[in-house]
Amino acid sequence: MSRAFGDAALKTPGQPVLLCDPEITACVLQPDDQFVLIACDGLFDVMSSNEATAYIFDRLLSEDPES
């Protein structure tokens, strides 16, 4: 996550630099919102946002949410 928040000062000049500007989305939470998913791009490399949401709902509805 440090790359997302700006470690540009730690980059070697002349080397490829990862984007150090975070992508920020603001939204107003509603009373019927059930959770907030905060994730890095690595999660979305392996599953879609719909799959991630379904996974969270499965855990919330599970008798053992840590399983």
N, C-alpha and C positions, 0 to 999 in steps of 0.2 A: 504494500500500500504506500510505502514511502515515495515510490516513483510517481504516483498520482498526485501527491501533495507537494512535489517540487524538490527533488534532490539535484537540480541542474548544476548547482555549485560543486557537486561531487563528480561531475562528468569530466572525462579527459578531453581536452581540446582536440578537435580533429576526428574524434570517435563518433559513431552514430549516437545521437541523443534521443532518448525516449521523450515523448511529449510530457512535459511536467505541469501542464495546466489541467486541473481536474475537470471532469465533466460533471456539472452540477445541475440538478433538476429540483425545482421548488414546487411544492404542491401543498394545498391545505388539507389537513387530515379531517375526515368526516367521522361523526359518531359511530357509524356502522362499519368503519374500517376495522379489520380483524388483526392485522399485523403489518409491519414494515419490513421489507426485505432489503438489506443493505449488503451488496456483494461486489467483488472485483470482477473484472472481465474474464478471469479464469473460470468462474462458474459458468458464464454464458458461452465459453468455448466448448463446454461439454453438455449443456442442456439449454433449452429455450426458456424464456421467461414464463411461458405457460407450464412447462415441465417443472420448473423451480417452484412455482405457486402450488401446483398439484402435490409436489413432494412435501411442502410445508403443511398444507391442509391434511395430508395423510398423517404427518407426525402429530398435529394438533388433535386429530380425532382418535389417535391411537391411545390405548390404555397405558402404553409405555412410550412417551414421546421421545425418549433417548434411544430407542431401538432403531 
